[in-house]
Amino acid sequence: MEVILARQSVGISELKANPNAVIEAAEGQPIALLNRNKPVAYILSPAEYEKILDDLDELRLIEVIKERENERRVKVDIHAV
C-alpha cells in the first residue's frame, strides 16, 4: 500500500471530467492524483509550489554555509581608510 501525502485525492477520470471543480474544491491545498487508487502525481497551487522551491533554496544555502564554515577567514577592518 502506498502512502498518499495529501489530505485530498482525486481519480484521473474525475479530474478529466471537471478539472476546475477539483481545483476549486481543494482551496489551495495539495491534491493527490490517483490511478487505480495509487498516487501517480500531486497537484499543487502556484503559491504552494513556490513555497516548496523557496524552502529548497534555503536548504541549499544552509548546505553552502556549512561547507564554508571551516574555510580560511580573512579579517577586514571596514573602518580603516
RAQUITA-V542079 format. One record per residue. SS is DSSP state (H for helix, E for strand, L for the rest). BURIAL is + if it has 24 or more other C-alpha atoms within 12 Angstrom, else -. D_CENTER is the distance of its C-alpha to the mean C-alpha in whole Angstrom. Layout:
ss=SS burial=BURIAL d_center=D_CENTER
ss=SS burial=BURIAL d_center=D_CENTER
This chain:
ss=L burial=- d_center=23
ss=L burial=- d_center=20
ss=L burial=- d_center=17
ss=L burial=- d_center=15
ss=L burial=- d_center=12
ss=L burial=- d_center=12
ss=L burial=- d_center=15
ss=E burial=- d_center=16
ss=E burial=+ d_center=17
ss=E burial=+ d_center=19
ss=E burial=+ d_center=22
ss=H burial=+ d_center=22
ss=H burial=- d_center=25
ss=H burial=- d_center=24
ss=H burial=+ d_center=21
ss=H burial=- d_center=24
ss=H burial=- d_center=27
ss=L burial=- d_center=25
ss=H burial=- d_center=21
ss=H burial=- d_center=22
ss=H burial=- d_center=23
ss=H burial=+ d_center=20
ss=H burial=+ d_center=17
ss=H burial=- d_center=20
ss=H burial=- d_center=20
ss=H burial=- d_center=16
ss=L burial=- d_center=17
ss=L burial=- d_center=13
ss=L burial=- d_center=12
ss=L burial=+ d_center=10
ss=E burial=+ d_center=13
ss=E burial=+ d_center=14
ss=E burial=+ d_center=16
ss=E burial=+ d_center=19
ss=E burial=- d_center=22
ss=L burial=- d_center=25
ss=L burial=- d_center=23
ss=E burial=- d_center=20
ss=E burial=- d_center=17
ss=E burial=- d_center=16
ss=E burial=- d_center=13
ss=E burial=+ d_center=10
ss=E burial=+ d_center=11
ss=L burial=+ d_center=8
ss=L burial=- d_center=10
ss=H burial=- d_center=10
ss=H burial=- d_center=10
ss=H burial=- d_center=6
ss=H burial=- d_center=5
ss=H burial=- d_center=7
ss=H burial=- d_center=6
ss=H burial=- d_center=3
ss=H burial=- d_center=6
ss=H burial=- d_center=8
ss=H burial=- d_center=7
ss=H burial=- d_center=8
ss=H burial=- d_center=11
ss=H burial=- d_center=12
ss=H burial=- d_center=12
ss=H burial=- d_center=14
ss=H burial=- d_center=16
ss=H burial=- d_center=17
ss=H burial=- d_center=18
ss=H burial=- d_center=20
ss=H burial=- d_center=22
ss=H burial=- d_center=23
ss=H burial=- d_center=24
ss=H burial=- d_center=26
ss=L burial=- d_center=28
ss=L burial=- d_center=31
ss=L burial=- d_center=31
ss=L burial=- d_center=35
ss=L burial=- d_center=35
ss=L burial=- d_center=37
ss=L burial=- d_center=39
ss=L burial=- d_center=39
ss=L burial=- d_center=41
ss=L burial=- d_center=40
ss=L burial=- d_center=43
ss=L burial=- d_center=46
ss=L burial=- d_center=47
